[in-house]
Amino acid sequence: MTAPGQTTNVLLTANQIPDTSGVFLIAARPYVTSISFDNSTTFGFLKYKSRRTEKIKPLKIPRNFVLHNLPEMRDTDFASEFSNKLRSLASPQYPCNVKIDKRVMSFVRPTISMLESHYKNLDTLEYSLVFPENPPNPFNYTGIDPVTENMNTEVGTKVLSVPYGTNLEILMQGTSFLNVENHPIHVHGHNFFIVGMRFGNYNADKDPANYNLIDPPERNTVAVPTGGWAAIRFKADNPCLVHSLPS
């Protein structure tokens, strides 16, 4: 499963016994949780190279061609179960460094680059270093009524400054405001390990016990579950302005 803005490298061992055509079908279908769109399916063909298959003419796809065994577009159970099965190699060559040093409002674009302001030591009030590490006003994030709840979020430009090499955890909590959806998020300048992902509100007392700290998948984008949360960990070893954006 690949979320918008997400990349995936796949290794395939071509060791299957070819059928009479020597061709294997590769098919994909979109997964959506909110706004519907064209229920389309894409497919391609994997063809083994041999003397027999080289003589095969290009395939003609019939108009009534039907793909079997693909999950439905809104099959959230299948999508979640598949995503939770992904693992890293967790080997000495490809280790999973998931220990942390820190556990971490609406963004207002400044008129000057925050990196420029930092490196030139400019006396500016473009941003504040008072960045809350936890929500100042916790509420039922996934069970609220957006019509009656207060949606007047605080706006500002705030920065959490950490030493080089700091190991961070960021918890991304979905809400029921406006629209509930499976939403992809990426962090500029870093890959990260997805150590936890579930539905509902994150419970800081119970959920960390279920983290995968052995072989979590390493990604550049995480699809936060519909009405749920995702926890990621990474090392701040690429000096830059790190901020997460919806893809």
C-alpha positions, 0 to 999 in steps of 0.5 A: 500500500502506497500513500500519496507522496509516499515512495516504496522500493519492491524486490521481486524474485522471478522464480515462478513457473510461467504459465503458457503465456509466460506473463504475470499480471500486476494490478493496483486499485486506489484506497480512499476514505473520504472524497470519492473519485473515479473507481479506476484500476491500473495494471501491468504485466511482468514478462519473463525473458526466454526464447519461448516468450520472445515469440509471444505477440503483444496481449490484447486486453478485452473490454470486459476484462475483470481483475479478481481478488483486489480489495474494495476502495474503502476496505479500511480493515484490509489497508490497516492490516496490510500496513501493520505487517510491514517490517524493517530488516533490523539487521546490523547493516540496516539497524532500527534506531528508535530510542528517543530523547524527547516526545513531542497549532496552525502554522503562520508563514513568516516573512523571513526564512527561519533558517536565515534568521537562525544562522545570521542571529537576527533579532526578529520576532518572526517565530517563538521558541516556546513550542508546546510538546503536548496539546495545551487543551486535550479533547476527544480528538476523534469523537467530537462534533465539529458543529458544536466544538470550538475550532478557533485554533491558535495561530503562530510560528513556533519552533522546537530547537533540539541539539544535533543528534537528538532522537525524537518521537512525533505523535500525529493524531487525526481528528474529526474536524471537517473531514475524517480521512486517511492522511499522508504526512511527510517530514522534510529532510528525514526518513523515519520509523513508524513505531505505532499506528492505531485507530481512536485517540492516542493513550500515552499510558497504554499505547507505547507498550504496543510499539514495534521497537524491534523492526518498524518500517522505515518510510519517508511518508506515513498515512495517518489512519482514518480517525486514528494516530501514528507515532514516528521516531527519527534522529535529528541529524540533518540540520535544517528546518524540519516540519511535517506537511500533508502530502 
